Amino acid sequence: MSDQLPSDFATYALTWSEDFDGPAGAPPDPRTWQPETGGHGWGNSELQYYTAETANAALDGAGNLAITAARHDAQLARLRYDGCQYTSARLTSKNLASFRYGLVQAKIKLPRGRGIWPALWMLGNNIDQADWPGCGEIDIMENFGTSPNVVHGTVHGPGYSQASGITASLDTSTPLADDFHLYSVCWEPDRIRWYADHTVYHTVTPADLHGNPWVFDHDFYLLINIAVGGRFSEQPTKSTQFPQTMLVDYIRIYSI
């Protein structure tokens, strides 16, 4: 797996990057990333409590962001995490870093296990006015622990959200948690393409929305997280090992 851009993007230039350099245990750069916190299910009946603690999101000192999902005993869950047995982190660049169009590329080593749901995704900056799904959502990468070889790419918008999101997947034939892989989206005014290690596996255009509105022509911001359980994932079992950590080497944005 090469970090080099495919020849299709030879004319693209790097316009933004986050390399997660810094001492081990330091929080991610607060000028770019802010934690979203809470344990209310996040619209998907998820089981985790998202914290602002460095135990759940911190630099590892080797050039990676480490997002960690952990399991806790019932007493600690009740005292600190609104009864949620699991903690994790959800970081967002809302109001800090956003962009419109380009190639978004991230080098990530995924966690593993039943009930583990890592994701890198984007939401429209106008979410506070248009709400969801009117703001649009582009899921760059999702993986569900029961299918360790499979990466998913999806868009959500008015008339094509939740289980009706327009989605596709790629079976890579090897567990994605075994090594770092590149996950990318090429976002253009009338087309969005998804890549895994430079293999394109999904394309969406306005014609694919069957008359529903194309809501991807404004600025979007980034989110990255590990969810536990939820209606689109499986529930963890006693065999699911915790903690589980996702390592993010970098996120880069290239533009024409």
C-alpha positions as CSV (number, residue, x, y, z in Angstrom):
1,M,0.0,0.0,0.0
2,S,1.6,3.2,-1.2
3,D,1.0,6.7,0.2
4,Q,1.4,8.1,-3.3
5,L,-1.6,9.6,-5.0
6,P,-3.0,7.6,-8.0
7,S,-2.2,9.0,-11.4
8,D,-5.8,10.2,-11.7
9,F,-4.9,12.9,-9.1
10,A,-1.6,13.9,-10.5
11,T,-2.8,17.5,-10.8
12,Y,-4.1,17.7,-7.2
13,A,-2.1,19.7,-4.6
14,L,-2.1,19.2,-0.9
15,T,-4.1,22.0,0.8
16,W,-4.7,20.7,4.3
17,S,-3.2,18.0,6.5
18,E,-3.2,16.6,10.0
19,D,-0.3,14.4,10.9
20,F,-1.0,13.9,14.6
21,D,2.6,14.6,15.7
22,G,3.3,15.3,19.3
23,P,4.1,13.7,22.6
24,A,2.4,10.5,23.8
25,G,-0.7,11.3,25.9
26,A,-1.3,14.8,24.5
27,P,-4.8,15.6,23.2
28,P,-5.3,16.1,19.5
29,D,-4.8,19.7,18.4
30,P,-7.7,21.7,19.9
31,R,-7.4,24.2,17.0
32,T,-8.8,21.5,14.7
33,W,-10.5,18.9,16.9
34,Q,-13.1,19.1,19.6
35,P,-14.7,16.1,21.4
36,E,-18.4,15.6,21.3
37,T,-19.5,14.0,24.6
38,G,-22.4,12.1,26.0
39,G,-24.1,8.7,26.2
40,H,-27.6,9.2,24.8
41,G,-27.3,6.6,22.0
42,W,-26.5,9.2,19.3
43,G,-29.6,8.4,17.2
44,N,-28.5,4.8,16.6
45,S,-29.0,3.2,20.0
46,E,-25.3,3.1,20.5
47,L,-23.9,1.8,23.8
48,Q,-20.9,4.0,24.4
49,Y,-20.4,7.2,26.3
50,Y,-18.1,9.6,24.4
51,T,-15.7,11.4,26.7
52,A,-13.2,14.3,26.4
53,E,-10.6,12.2,28.3
54,T,-7.2,11.4,26.8
55,A,-7.8,7.8,27.8
56,N,-10.2,7.7,24.8
57,A,-8.4,10.1,22.4
58,A,-4.8,11.1,22.5
59,L,-1.6,11.1,20.4
60,D,0.5,8.0,20.8
61,G,3.9,9.7,20.4
62,A,4.6,7.8,17.2
63,G,2.8,10.1,14.8
64,N,-0.7,8.7,15.3
65,L,-4.0,9.6,16.9
66,A,-5.3,6.8,19.1
67,I,-9.0,6.6,19.6
68,T,-9.8,3.9,22.2
69,A,-13.0,2.2,23.1
70,A,-13.0,0.7,26.6
71,R,-15.3,-1.4,28.8
72,H,-15.9,-0.5,32.5
73,D,-17.5,-2.2,35.5
74,A,-21.1,-1.3,36.4
75,Q,-20.1,0.9,39.4
76,L,-17.8,3.2,37.3
77,A,-20.3,3.3,34.5
78,R,-23.0,4.5,36.9
79,L,-20.8,7.0,38.6
80,R,-19.1,8.6,35.7
81,Y,-20.7,7.7,32.4
82,D,-24.5,7.8,32.8
83,G,-24.6,4.0,33.2
84,C,-22.9,3.3,29.9
85,Q,-20.6,0.3,30.2
86,Y,-18.4,1.5,27.3
87,T,-16.5,4.7,26.7
88,S,-15.0,6.0,23.5
89,A,-14.3,9.3,21.6
90,R,-15.9,11.2,18.8
91,L,-13.9,14.1,17.4
92,T,-15.2,16.8,15.1
93,S,-13.7,19.7,13.2
94,K,-17.0,21.6,13.2
95,N,-16.5,25.4,13.3
96,L,-12.7,24.8,13.2
97,A,-11.8,23.2,9.8
98,S,-14.0,22.6,6.8
99,F,-13.8,22.4,3.1
100,R,-15.7,22.0,-0.2
101,Y,-14.7,19.4,-2.8
102,G,-11.3,17.7,-3.2
103,L,-9.7,14.4,-2.4
104,V,-9.9,13.4,1.3
105,Q,-7.3,10.7,2.2
106,A,-6.7,9.0,5.6
107,K,-4.3,6.3,6.6
108,I,-5.9,4.3,9.4
109,K,-5.4,1.0,11.3
110,L,-8.8,-0.1,12.4
111,P,-9.9,-1.8,15.7
112,R,-11.5,-5.2,15.6
113,G,-14.2,-7.2,17.2
114,R,-17.9,-7.8,17.3
115,G,-19.8,-4.7,18.1
116,I,-16.9,-2.3,17.2
117,W,-18.0,0.4,14.7
118,P,-15.2,2.8,13.6
119,A,-15.9,5.6,11.1
120,L,-14.4,8.6,9.4
121,W,-17.1,10.8,7.9
122,M,-18.3,14.4,7.1
123,L,-21.4,16.5,7.8
124,G,-22.5,19.7,6.2
125,N,-21.6,22.9,7.9
126,N,-25.2,24.0,7.7
127,I,-26.4,21.3,10.0
128,D,-27.6,23.8,12.6
129,Q,-29.9,25.4,10.0
130,A,-30.8,22.5,7.7
131,D,-30.7,19.7,10.4
132,W,-29.8,16.1,9.5
133,P,-30.1,14.7,6.9
134,G,-30.8,18.0,5.1
135,C,-27.2,19.1,5.7
136,G,-25.8,15.9,3.9
137,E,-23.5,13.3,5.2
138,I,-20.6,11.6,3.5
139,D,-19.3,8.5,5.2
140,I,-15.7,8.1,4.0
141,M,-15.1,4.8,5.9
142,E,-17.1,2.6,8.1
143,N,-16.4,-0.9,9.3
144,F,-18.4,-3.3,11.4
145,G,-16.5,-5.8,13.5
146,T,-18.6,-8.8,12.3
147,S,-17.2,-8.2,8.8
148,P,-13.5,-7.5,9.5
149,N,-12.5,-7.5,5.8
150,V,-15.2,-5.1,4.6
151,V,-15.2,-1.3,4.2
152,H,-18.4,0.7,3.5
153,G,-18.9,4.1,1.9
154,T,-22.2,5.9,2.0
155,V,-24.1,9.2,1.5
156,H,-27.1,10.3,3.4
157,G,-29.5,13.1,2.5
158,P,-33.2,14.0,2.3
159,G,-35.0,10.9,1.1
160,Y,-32.0,8.6,1.4
161,S,-30.9,8.5,5.0
162,Q,-30.6,5.9,7.7
163,A,-31.1,2.4,6.2
164,S,-31.9,4.1,2.9
165,G,-28.5,5.7,2.5
166,I,-26.8,5.1,-0.8
167,T,-24.0,2.7,0.0
168,A,-21.6,0.2,-1.3
169,S,-18.8,-1.9,0.2
170,L,-15.5,-3.6,-0.7
171,D,-14.3,-6.9,0.6
172,T,-10.6,-6.6,0.8
173,S,-10.1,-10.4,1.6
174,T,-7.9,-9.6,4.7
175,P,-8.8,-8.1,8.1
176,L,-8.5,-4.4,7.9
177,A,-7.3,-4.3,11.6
178,D,-4.1,-6.2,10.7
179,D,-2.4,-3.1,9.1
180,F,-2.8,0.5,8.0
181,H,-4.9,1.1,4.9
182,L,-5.8,4.2,2.9
183,Y,-9.4,5.3,2.9
184,S,-10.3,8.1,0.4
185,V,-13.2,10.1,-1.0
186,C,-12.9,12.2,-4.2
187,W,-15.7,14.8,-3.9
188,E,-16.6,16.8,-7.0
189,P,-19.6,19.0,-7.7
190,D,-21.5,16.2,-9.5
191,R,-19.8,13.0,-8.4
192,I,-18.4,11.4,-5.2
193,R,-16.1,8.4,-5.5
194,W,-14.8,6.1,-2.7
195,Y,-11.5,4.3,-2.6
196,A,-9.8,1.7,-0.4
197,D,-6.0,1.5,-1.0
198,H,-6.5,3.3,-4.4
199,T,-9.2,0.8,-5.5
200,V,-12.4,2.7,-6.4
201,Y,-15.5,0.7,-5.2
202,H,-18.4,3.2,-5.1
203,T,-19.6,6.2,-7.2
204,V,-22.6,8.4,-6.6
205,T,-24.0,11.1,-8.9
206,P,-27.2,13.2,-8.7
207,A,-28.8,10.7,-11.1
208,D,-28.4,8.0,-8.4
209,L,-30.7,9.9,-6.0
210,H,-33.9,9.1,-7.9
211,G,-35.1,12.7,-7.8
212,N,-34.0,13.4,-4.2
213,P,-31.9,16.6,-3.7
214,W,-28.1,16.6,-4.1
215,V,-27.0,18.3,-0.8
216,F,-23.2,18.2,-1.4
217,D,-22.4,21.6,-2.8
218,H,-21.4,23.4,0.4
219,D,-18.7,23.2,3.0
220,F,-18.4,20.1,5.2
221,Y,-16.5,19.3,8.3
222,L,-14.8,16.0,9.5
223,L,-15.7,13.5,12.2
224,I,-13.9,10.4,13.4
225,N,-15.0,8.0,16.1
226,I,-15.5,4.5,17.4
227,A,-19.1,3.5,18.3
228,V,-20.0,0.4,20.3
229,G,-23.1,-1.5,19.3
230,G,-26.0,0.4,17.7
231,R,-28.8,-0.4,15.3
232,F,-26.5,-0.7,12.3
233,S,-23.9,-2.8,14.1
234,E,-23.9,-5.9,16.2
235,Q,-23.8,-5.9,20.0
236,P,-20.5,-6.8,21.6
237,T,-20.3,-10.1,23.3
238,K,-18.1,-11.6,26.1
239,S,-15.7,-12.6,23.3
240,T,-15.2,-9.0,22.2
241,Q,-11.8,-7.9,23.6
242,F,-11.4,-4.4,25.1
243,P,-9.8,-1.9,24.9
244,Q,-9.9,-1.5,21.1
245,T,-7.9,1.2,19.5
246,M,-8.1,2.9,16.1
247,L,-4.8,4.5,14.9
248,V,-4.9,7.4,12.5
249,D,-1.6,8.2,10.9
250,Y,-2.8,11.2,8.9
251,I,-5.8,12.9,7.2
252,R,-5.0,14.9,4.1
253,I,-7.1,17.0,1.7
254,Y,-6.0,17.6,-1.9
255,S,-7.6,20.0,-4.3
256,I,-7.3,20.8,-8.0
